[in-house]
Amino acid sequence: VSHAWVSNDEMGPCWTPINRFQWPVPLPKGTSLSEIRDELMQHGIHYTWLDVLCLRQQISQEAGAAVGMHEQEREGREKRRFDEWAVDVPMIGSIYQKSAYVVVYFSGLGKAFR
């Protein structure tokens, strides 16, 4: 599943565990990962790869502070994210190329298909 970003004022962070740590997942306000799962299952999709989950997203200073994260911890996570992206981003093309189906949310992840 891929998606088009919506403007920052339409986004709200959803924190979810990824590899034992809480990470922000930028979702449009009014949506949730559960709603995305439910919608995909209604379309017969039971296993999926969500790029927004599989590629850890940036933790801004504001988002880190909002959940009580110390700046040193946030910087350490950002370094880990940067190192992972150096490996993972080049593989994205092959993941989509070898997929049976690719679902793209053009109106923002989790917003209804049109």
N, C-alpha and C positions, 0 to 999 in steps of 0.2 A: 504494500500500500504506500503510495506516495501522495503528496499533497502540495497545494499552492499556499503560500503564506498569506495571512490576512494582515491588516495594519496592526501596529502594536497596541493601539487603543481598543482593538477588538479581541485582544489576547488576554488570557489569564493563566498563570502557571498552575499546573497540576503536578504535584510531587508524587513520584512512584519509585519503588525500589528497583535498582538495576545493579546487579552484581554486589549485593549487600549494602549499597549506599543509596540514599534518597537523591534523586535527580529531578530537575524540573522538566516537564514535558509541555511545550507551549501549545495550548489548545485554544480555539476560539471560545470566548465566554459563552456559557450555556450548554457546553458539550462536556462529555466525559469519556474516558476510555471504555467504560461499561457500555455506553450507548454505541460507540464505534463497533465494539465486539458484537453487540446484539444486531446491529444493522448488517454487518458482514455475514453473520450466521443466517439471517433471513434470506440472504442471497446464495446460501449453500456453501459459503466459505468457512471451513472449520479450522484451517491452519493458515497463518499469515505471517508475513515479515513486515513490520512497521518501521520504516526508516527512522522516524522520529524517536522510537524507543531503542532501536539497535545502535543508533549513533547518538551517544550521549550529547545532550544539548548544553549550551553555554549557561553558566550560572553567573548572573550579573551580581554586582555588589549589593544592589537593592534586594534581589531575590534571596541571596544568602543571608543578609541581615534579617529579613522577614521571618526566617525560620531559625534564627539564633546561631547561624554558622559564623565562626571566627574567620577573619580575613585570611589567615595563614592556611586554614583548612580549605577555604574556597580556592585559593591559589594552587594548592596541591592537587585538588580535583581538576582544575582547569589544565594543569600540566598533563595529568593522566588522560584527560579527554583529548588534548592536542596530540599526544603520542598515539592514542588509539585511532584517531582520524587519519593519521599518516598511513596506517595499515588498512583501515576499513574503507575509506572513501574510494580508493582505486578498485575495490572489489564490487562496488555497487552496480556498475554496468553489467557485470556478469550475472549478478543476482537477478536483475530485471530481465536480462536476455534469456536466461534459462527458466524463467517463471512460466507456469501454465497460463496464468492470468495476471495482469497488472491493473489494480484499481487505483484511480487517481481522483482525489477530491480537489476539484478546481475552485470550489467556493470556500475552502478551508477545511482542515481535518475535522471530521465529526459533524459537519453541517450536512444536511440532507442532500442525497444525490439529486441532480436535476436532469 
